[in-house]
């Protein structure tokens, strides 16, 4: 495995997603890779009949305006923007496959204590169904990663996670952590 050629950022434009966005933009800069912002829209939440336009078009236009502002904050990189209707996890996974993503970046369910414990349904689905690594960003962090902890249960999946971490980051930054539950 080599450094990613494409990073996909899953965003719902909620205030807390700025943490994942900052991390995705920072990694794209560091690794000099393509970045795609992906946002799924739920047309059921948009009032229909506004200016006699279909609800999907209204939602797409509003979402694009918000994403345009976010993309302009990325400064020296030019992310691709994908806005699509449907289930958020499905939209992100479809875009990741179409763009040939090597990494998906997503946030957590919220900023409170409970949100820090929960992934959120979209992120949980991404982690469960993605064929590429998913980086879940919980806290704000603008400097590059300096310490990486990789949890292992000695399964094939955790060995693969460790190999991915050593490809993406300096091995000297990585701590392998294994805990066991004693009967």
C-alpha positions as CSV (number, residue, x, y, z in Angstrom):
1,X,0.0,0.0,0.0
2,X,1.2,3.5,-0.7
3,X,-0.1,7.0,0.3
4,X,-3.6,7.7,-0.8
5,X,-4.3,9.2,-4.2
6,X,-7.8,10.3,-3.3
7,X,-9.4,11.2,0.1
8,X,-13.2,11.4,0.4
9,X,-14.6,13.6,3.2
10,X,-18.1,12.6,4.3
11,X,-19.9,15.8,5.5
12,X,-23.4,16.8,6.5
13,X,-22.3,20.5,6.9
14,X,-23.1,20.4,10.6
15,X,-20.8,22.5,12.8
16,X,-19.1,19.5,14.3
17,X,-18.0,18.2,10.9
18,X,-15.4,21.0,10.7
19,X,-13.0,18.7,12.7
20,X,-13.1,16.0,10.0
21,X,-12.9,18.6,7.3
22,X,-9.8,20.2,8.8
23,X,-8.1,16.8,9.1
24,X,-9.0,15.8,5.5
25,X,-7.8,19.1,4.1
26,X,-4.6,18.8,6.1
27,X,-3.9,15.2,5.0
28,X,-4.6,16.1,1.4
29,X,-2.1,18.9,1.6
30,X,0.6,16.8,3.3
31,X,0.1,13.8,1.0
32,X,-0.5,16.0,-2.1
33,X,-3.6,14.1,-3.0
34,X,-7.0,14.7,-4.5
35,X,-9.9,15.5,-2.1
36,X,-13.6,15.0,-2.6
37,X,-16.2,16.6,-0.3
38,X,-19.4,14.4,-0.3
39,X,-22.7,15.5,1.0
40,X,-26.0,13.6,0.8
41,X,-29.2,15.5,0.8
42,X,-32.5,14.3,2.1
43,X,-35.2,15.9,-0.1
44,X,-37.9,15.0,2.4
45,X,-36.6,17.9,4.6
46,X,-37.0,20.5,1.9
47,X,-40.3,22.3,1.4
48,X,-41.6,21.4,-2.1
49,X,-43.2,24.0,-4.4
50,X,-40.7,26.7,-3.5
51,X,-40.4,28.7,-6.7
52,X,-42.1,25.8,-8.5
53,X,-38.8,23.9,-8.4
54,X,-38.5,20.2,-7.5
55,X,-37.4,19.8,-3.8
56,X,-34.2,18.0,-4.9
57,X,-33.0,21.1,-6.9
58,X,-33.7,23.4,-4.0
59,X,-31.8,21.2,-1.6
60,X,-28.9,20.8,-4.1
61,X,-28.6,24.6,-4.6
62,X,-28.7,25.3,-0.9
63,X,-26.2,22.5,-0.2
64,X,-23.9,23.7,-3.0
65,X,-23.8,27.3,-1.6
66,X,-22.8,26.0,1.9
67,X,-20.2,23.6,0.4
68,X,-18.8,26.3,-1.8
69,X,-18.0,28.4,1.3
70,X,-16.3,25.3,3.0
71,X,-14.3,24.6,-0.1
72,X,-13.1,28.2,-0.3
73,X,-11.7,27.7,3.2
74,X,-9.5,24.9,2.0
75,X,-7.3,27.6,0.3
76,X,-4.4,26.0,-1.6
77,X,-6.2,22.8,-2.7
78,X,-9.3,22.5,-4.9
79,X,-11.6,19.8,-3.6
80,X,-14.1,18.2,-5.9
81,X,-17.7,18.6,-4.6
82,X,-20.3,15.8,-4.9
83,X,-23.9,16.4,-3.8
84,X,-26.3,13.5,-4.2
85,X,-29.7,12.4,-3.0
86,X,-30.1,9.4,-0.8
87,X,-28.8,7.6,2.2
88,X,-25.6,9.3,3.4
89,X,-23.5,6.2,3.8
90,X,-24.5,4.9,0.4
91,X,-23.8,8.2,-1.3
92,X,-20.3,8.4,0.3
93,X,-19.5,4.8,-0.5
94,X,-20.7,5.2,-4.1
95,X,-18.6,8.3,-4.5
96,X,-15.6,6.7,-2.9
97,X,-15.8,3.8,-5.4
98,X,-16.3,6.1,-8.4
99,X,-13.4,8.4,-7.4
100,X,-11.1,5.5,-6.5
101,X,-10.7,6.7,-3.0
102,X,-8.0,5.2,-0.8
103,X,-9.2,6.8,2.5
104,X,-12.6,8.1,3.8
105,X,-12.6,10.7,6.5
106,X,-15.7,11.1,8.7
107,X,-16.7,12.7,12.0
108,X,-18.6,11.5,15.0
109,X,-22.2,11.8,16.1
110,X,-21.8,15.0,18.2
111,X,-19.7,17.2,20.3
112,X,-21.1,16.3,23.7
113,X,-19.9,13.5,26.0
114,X,-22.3,11.0,24.5
115,X,-21.4,12.1,20.9
116,X,-17.7,11.4,21.7
117,X,-18.7,7.8,22.5
118,X,-20.9,7.3,19.5
119,X,-19.9,7.1,15.9
120,X,-23.3,8.0,14.5
121,X,-25.2,5.8,12.1
122,X,-23.5,7.1,8.9
123,X,-20.0,6.7,10.3
124,X,-20.8,3.3,11.7
125,X,-22.1,2.2,8.3
126,X,-19.0,3.5,6.6
127,X,-16.7,1.7,9.0
128,X,-18.7,-1.5,8.6
129,X,-19.0,-1.4,4.8
130,X,-16.0,0.5,3.4
131,X,-13.3,-1.5,1.5
132,X,-10.8,1.3,2.3
133,X,-9.6,2.7,5.6
134,X,-12.0,5.1,7.4
135,X,-10.4,7.7,9.6
136,X,-12.9,8.8,12.3
137,X,-12.1,12.3,13.6
138,X,-13.4,13.2,17.0
139,X,-11.4,16.2,18.2
140,X,-10.1,19.3,16.6
141,X,-6.5,19.0,15.6
142,X,-4.7,21.3,13.2
143,X,-1.1,20.0,13.6
144,X,-0.1,16.8,11.8
145,X,-0.6,13.6,13.7
146,X,2.4,12.9,16.0
147,X,1.1,9.9,17.9
148,X,-0.9,7.1,16.4
149,X,-2.4,4.3,18.5
150,X,-3.5,1.2,16.7
151,X,-5.6,-1.2,18.7
152,X,-5.3,-4.9,17.9
153,X,-7.0,-8.1,18.9
154,X,-4.5,-10.0,16.7
155,X,-7.1,-10.7,14.1
156,X,-6.5,-10.4,10.3
157,X,-8.4,-7.2,10.3
158,X,-6.3,-5.6,13.0
159,X,-3.1,-6.7,11.3
160,X,-4.4,-5.0,8.1
161,X,-5.1,-1.8,10.1
162,X,-1.6,-1.9,11.6
163,X,-0.1,-2.3,8.1
164,X,-2.2,0.6,6.8
165,X,-1.1,2.8,9.7
166,X,2.6,2.1,9.0
167,X,2.1,3.0,5.4
168,X,0.4,6.3,6.1
169,X,2.4,7.4,9.1
170,X,6.0,7.1,10.4
171,X,6.4,3.8,12.3
172,X,8.1,5.7,15.1
173,X,4.8,7.5,15.7
174,X,2.8,4.3,16.1
175,X,2.0,2.5,19.3
176,X,0.4,-0.9,19.0
177,X,-2.1,-1.5,21.8
178,X,-3.5,-4.9,22.7
179,X,-5.8,-5.5,25.6
180,X,-7.4,-8.7,26.7
181,X,-10.3,-9.6,28.9
182,X,-9.3,-12.0,31.5
183,X,-12.0,-14.5,32.5
